[in-house]
Amino acid sequence: LPTLAETHAPGAACTDTLDQFRSVLPNLTDIGIIDGDGALRCASTGPSPAFGVASAPWLRAARAARAFTTVGSHERPGSAQRHLLVAHPFALND
């Protein structure tokens, strides 16, 4: 994902690219890109302007791992199922 220009800026191209990844991996409910400040840049399910996770413990854990990792789980609103959070942190200059 970090090598795809479509994922470097919010917008329809980023959302479409992430949705294509999600369609290949049907067990994923969403794929998102979060910037260094903890704001959602884009997601496979579309824009979510009020979404920010700067203080979320799982984001700190993902940053510390610097590799693909599972970082927790949570109940998604409107669902009785728990969702596993996985992350692969990268910087655009990696």
C-alpha positions as CSV (number, residue, x, y, z in Angstrom):
1,L,0.0,0.0,0.0
2,P,2.7,2.6,0.7
3,T,4.0,2.3,-2.8
4,L,0.6,3.1,-4.4
5,A,0.2,6.8,-5.2
6,E,-3.6,6.4,-4.7
7,T,-3.1,5.8,-1.0
8,H,-1.1,9.0,-0.4
9,A,-4.0,11.4,-0.3
10,P,-7.6,11.2,0.8
11,G,-10.3,10.8,-1.8
12,A,-12.1,8.4,-4.1
13,A,-9.0,6.9,-5.5
14,C,-7.7,5.9,-2.1
15,T,-11.1,4.5,-1.0
16,D,-11.5,2.5,-4.2
17,T,-7.9,1.1,-3.9
18,L,-8.5,0.0,-0.3
19,D,-11.9,-1.5,-1.2
20,Q,-10.3,-3.6,-4.0
21,F,-7.9,-5.0,-1.3
22,R,-10.9,-5.7,1.0
23,S,-12.8,-7.5,-1.8
24,V,-9.9,-9.9,-2.1
25,L,-9.8,-10.5,1.7
26,P,-13.5,-10.9,2.5
27,N,-12.9,-11.5,6.3
28,L,-11.8,-7.9,6.6
29,T,-14.6,-5.5,7.5
30,D,-12.6,-2.4,6.7
31,I,-9.1,-1.2,5.7
32,G,-8.0,2.3,6.6
33,I,-5.0,4.5,6.4
34,I,-4.3,6.7,9.5
35,D,-1.9,9.5,9.3
36,G,0.9,10.3,11.9
37,D,-1.5,12.5,13.8
38,G,-4.1,9.7,14.2
39,A,-6.6,11.0,11.7
40,L,-8.3,8.7,9.2
41,R,-7.0,9.6,5.7
42,C,-9.2,7.1,3.9
43,A,-11.0,3.8,4.4
44,S,-12.4,1.1,2.2
45,T,-15.9,1.8,3.6
46,G,-15.7,5.5,2.6
47,P,-15.1,8.8,4.4
48,S,-15.5,9.2,8.1
49,P,-14.6,12.8,8.8
50,A,-14.9,12.7,12.6
51,F,-12.8,9.6,13.0
52,G,-9.5,10.1,14.9
53,V,-7.5,7.7,17.0
54,A,-4.5,9.7,18.1
55,S,-4.8,8.6,21.7
56,A,-5.9,5.0,21.1
57,P,-3.7,2.5,22.8
58,W,-3.7,0.2,19.8
59,L,-2.3,3.0,17.6
60,R,0.6,3.4,20.0
61,A,1.2,-0.4,20.0
62,A,1.2,-0.4,16.2
63,R,3.7,2.4,16.0
64,A,6.0,0.7,18.5
65,A,5.8,-2.6,16.5
66,R,7.0,-1.1,13.2
67,A,5.8,-4.3,11.5
68,F,2.5,-6.1,10.8
69,T,0.9,-6.9,14.2
70,T,-2.4,-7.6,15.9
71,V,-3.0,-4.7,18.3
72,G,-6.3,-5.4,20.0
73,S,-10.0,-5.9,19.4
74,H,-13.3,-4.0,19.9
75,E,-17.0,-4.2,19.4
76,R,-18.1,-2.4,16.4
77,P,-21.2,-0.2,16.8
78,G,-24.3,-2.1,15.7
79,S,-22.6,-5.5,15.9
80,A,-22.4,-8.1,18.7
81,Q,-19.2,-9.5,17.2
82,R,-15.7,-8.5,18.3
83,H,-13.4,-7.2,15.6
84,L,-9.7,-7.9,15.6
85,L,-7.5,-4.8,15.0
86,V,-4.4,-5.4,12.9
87,A,-2.0,-2.9,11.7
88,H,1.1,-2.4,9.5
89,P,2.6,0.9,10.2
90,F,4.7,2.6,7.5
91,A,5.9,6.1,6.7
92,L,5.6,7.4,3.1
93,N,9.4,7.7,3.0
94,D,10.0,4.1,4.2
